[in-house]
């Protein structure tokens, strides 16, 4: 039984998909046979990506103008006091654990 396609575009897509599949099956062998060229290619890709990241986060960051905040930062005394109280409470609980005596579960009396 022969399947006939109505359009040759669909046939070309199927053939292209088959060729791509074959290429990716052969790719590890090709890369292994040309180790030095593969190394150079991967080194070039890593240098390009590193350059792009450096440009984005170093050079463009220097060119960007910092935002000017109209309202200066204020120190919140109430929040700071709550944090100090919490630290003191934790310190007291920690010191209480040193004084508490726990029963020895493995001692037989």
Secondary structure by P-SEA (a helix, b strand, c coil): cbbbbccaaaaaaaaaaaaaaaaaaaaaaaaaaaaaaaaaaaaaaaaaaaaaaaaaccccccccccccccccccccaaaaaaaaaaaaaaaaaaaaaaacccccccccc
